Amino acid sequence: MLHTTKKNPSVASTGTGVAVNEDNRKCPRFTIPRGIPIKTEVESMSRILRSCNCVNIGAEGVLLDFGEDKCPEMPVQSKLFVIIQLAGETAKLPGIVRHRYGNKLGIFFPIADDPNFEEERKVFAIILRTLERGIQRRTGR
């Protein structure tokens, strides 16, 4: 069983979304332990790339931490791309900033039900399965 995270109610967005459980997420997210070789970057609409750390991830979104670097100036509802690389697979997913908290951005992936992003969903599903297997091997869960 993977460790899932709960959305911090103090930083919850007022954006649209279907709340089906106490933390407003339809899909669980799992925390990325140190040592998992996942590379994440954010690309703004002006094509500026910024490296960041993936804190937690799920089929509908990701929490990114920019560490000591300053979090990019992206207001809530900004559109961007999240580039995720793992085990030779790369997914470039469109996202929307749902919340900011310190040097962290919460990103929603609107592709979950969009037929225009079928290939991206397939690659992202491979990445999520690879992450899950890697985390299970490391933690024994």
N, C-alpha and C positions, 0 to 999 in steps of 0.2 A: 504494500500500500504506500503510495507516495504521500509526502507531506503537502497538504494544500494550504494556501494562505487565505486569509479573510481580508476583505477590503476594509481599510481603516475608515470608519464612518466620518471622521473629522475631515477627510479629504475627498469624500464621495462627490461625484459630479451631479449636476441636475440635468444632464443630458438624457436623451431617450434611451430606453432599454427595458427589457422585460425582466422584472424581478421575480424569480421563481424560488429563491431561498433567502435566508437571513442576510447574506452578504451581497445581494444584488447581482450575482453572477449565475448565468445559465450553465457555464462550464467551469470545472475546477482549474486552478492553476497550481503548479508545483514549483517549489523553491529550487534554484540551481545551486548545488553545493560547490564550494571552491574546488578547483582542479578539473572541472568538466570543461573541455576545450571548445566552448561555444564563443563565436565572435559575433558581436552585434554592433551595428552602426545605424545612425539616423541620418537620413538625407532629407533636407528641407526642400520645399518647392523651388528654391533658388539654387538647388544642386550642391549645397554645402554639406559635406560629410562630417560627422562627429562620431568618434568611437565612444562606446559606453559599455557598462556591465549589465547583463541580464540578471535581475533579482529574482523574478518569478515569471512564469510563462504558461499560457494555456491557449486553447483553440481560438479564443475571442480577444486575447490581448496579452500585454506584457508590461511589466514594470521595469524601467531602465534607470540605472544610477550612473551619473556622470562623475562621481567621486569628487576629488578636489578640483577638477575642472568645473568651470561655471556651466550650469545647465543652459542650453540654448534658449534664447528669447523666443519662445513659442507659446502664445496664449492658449488657453483652453479653447477647443474647437479647431485649432490649426491642423491642417492636413500635412502629412509627411509620409515618408517611406521608412520602414524598418528592414534592414538587411541582416539576415541571420544566416550564419555559416557554421556547419558542423559536419564532420565526417565526409567531406567532399561534396556536400549538398549545399546549395545556396537558395534561399527564398527571399524575394524582395516583395514585402507586403505593404499595401497602402494602409495608413493608420490615421487616427484622429486623436489628438491630445484630449484626454478626459479630465486629468487633474495634474497639478504640479504640487510638489511638497519638497522644499529644500532643493537639493540637486537631483531629484527624482522626477521622472515623467511617467504617468500612467497612460498607456496607449490602448485604444480600442481598435480591433481589426474588423472593418465592416464587410470583409469578403466572405464571411461564414455562409451566407445564403445567396451570394451573387454569382450567377452562372458565368459571368465574364472572367472570373478568376479561378476557373477549374484547375488549370495547371499549377498555379501558385498554391492552391489548397492541397494538391497532391504532394508537392515538394515539402510543404510545411508539415503535412501529416507524417512524412518520412522522418523529418527532423524531430518532431515530437516523439515518435516511437523510438528513435535512436537515443534521444535524451532519457526517456523513461527506462530503457534497458541499461544505459550507462549508470544512471542513478541507482537503479536496483542492484546492480553489481557492486557498486561502491558502498552502499548502505546495508546490503543484505536483506532488503525489504521487497 
